[in-house]
Amino acid sequence: FLQLKPQGKILESHVTIGNNWCQDAGIYEFTMGATGKKVKGRYSFVYVFEDGEWKISHHHSSVMPEPTMPQAITEEEVRNLFQLWNSALATEDAD
């Protein structure tokens, strides 16, 4: 990963602040300097204030799943989807 010379940018950030701790979770994107490829990922950081400085207590990253292409569906197929729900009601089987 580091050989690709990644440079990150935060796209979406949700911060929570506590007493001597804070959390930042969201989505970031890395541009690989070696190839120009872009990769989005989810992230979370938990920081703690310890020995007079902020330190990373926890970090997690995972690559965003690739988007799937929607499958074509007809109006009749959409209307028939109701039967899945209706049949589950009749059998009391949620699956």
Backbone torsions as a table, in degrees:
resi	resn	phi	psi	omega
1	PHE	NA	-48.9	-177.7
2	LEU	-66.6	-27.5	177.9
3	GLN	-65.1	-21.3	178.7
4	LEU	-82.3	-2.4	177.5
5	LYS	56.3	60.2	-177.2
6	PRO	-72.1	143.1	172.3
7	GLN	-127.2	121.4	-174.2
8	GLY	-98.9	155.1	176.5
9	LYS	-143.3	130.3	178.1
10	ILE	-78.4	127.1	178.4
11	LEU	-98.2	-32.9	-177.4
12	GLU	-147.9	129.8	-175.2
13	SER	-136.5	134.2	176.3
14	HIS	-125.5	110.7	-174.2
15	VAL	-104.4	136.6	172.9
16	THR	-124.5	133.2	-176.6
17	ILE	-119.2	129.9	177.4
18	GLY	-123.1	-166.9	179.6
19	ASN	-84.0	106.7	-178.2
20	ASN	67.9	20.3	173.8
21	TRP	-151.1	159.4	173.6
22	CYS	-155.4	160.1	-178.2
23	GLN	-133.6	141.9	174.2
24	ASP	-131.8	121.6	179.2
25	ALA	-133.3	142.6	-179.7
26	GLY	174.8	-147.6	-178.3
27	ILE	-126.6	133.0	173.7
28	TYR	-128.6	166.1	-179.2
29	GLU	-131.1	132.2	175.9
30	PHE	-106.3	136.2	169.7
31	THR	-105.1	123.8	-179.5
32	MET	-81.7	112.1	-177.9
33	GLY	-59.6	-30.7	-177.3
34	ALA	-75.5	-26.6	-174.8
35	THR	-126.8	-19.3	-175.6
36	GLY	84.2	-6.4	179.6
37	LYS	-65.0	142.7	178.0
38	LYS	-109.1	138.1	179.9
39	VAL	-133.9	124.0	176.6
40	LYS	-95.1	147.4	178.5
41	GLY	-149.4	156.8	170.9
42	ARG	-86.6	150.5	177.9
43	TYR	-144.7	157.5	167.7
44	SER	-146.1	138.6	174.6
45	PHE	-128.4	137.7	167.7
46	VAL	-119.6	127.3	179.7
47	TYR	-113.1	144.7	174.9
48	VAL	-126.4	146.6	176.5
49	PHE	-91.5	110.9	-172.5
50	GLU	-139.7	134.4	179.0
51	ASP	53.8	37.9	174.6
52	GLY	80.9	9.6	178.7
53	GLU	-148.1	158.9	177.2
54	TRP	-81.4	132.6	-179.7
55	LYS	-131.2	150.6	175.5
56	ILE	-76.7	121.4	177.3
57	SER	-95.4	-30.5	-178.5
58	HIS	-152.7	142.1	172.9
59	HIS	-145.4	139.8	174.3
60	HIS	-142.2	141.4	176.4
61	SER	-137.8	144.3	171.4
62	SER	-148.7	140.8	-179.7
63	VAL	-66.0	139.1	176.8
64	MET	-65.7	140.4	176.1
65	PRO	-65.2	147.2	177.5
66	GLU	-64.8	139.6	177.5
67	PRO	-66.0	145.2	176.9
68	THR	-99.2	146.7	178.3
69	MET	-78.7	133.6	178.7
70	PRO	-64.5	142.2	177.2
71	GLN	-85.1	142.8	177.1
72	ALA	-65.7	141.9	179.1
73	ILE	-144.1	142.3	180.0
74	THR	-90.9	163.6	176.6
75	GLU	-60.1	-39.0	179.5
76	GLU	-63.1	-41.9	178.3
77	GLU	-63.9	-37.9	177.8
78	VAL	-62.9	-46.4	179.8
79	ARG	-62.9	-35.7	179.4
80	ASN	-70.7	-20.2	177.0
81	LEU	-61.6	-28.2	176.6
82	PHE	-56.7	-34.2	-177.6
83	GLN	-64.5	-29.6	175.5
84	LEU	-59.8	-46.0	-179.9
85	TRP	-69.7	-45.4	-178.1
86	ASN	-61.7	-41.2	178.5
87	SER	-66.0	-38.8	177.3
88	ALA	-62.4	-36.8	176.7
89	LEU	-62.3	-43.0	-177.2
90	ALA	-66.4	-35.6	-176.7
91	THR	-97.1	-8.4	-175.3
92	GLU	59.2	28.1	178.9
93	ASP	-108.2	109.5	-176.2
94	ALA	-68.6	-17.6	179.9
95	ASP	-88.3	NA	NA
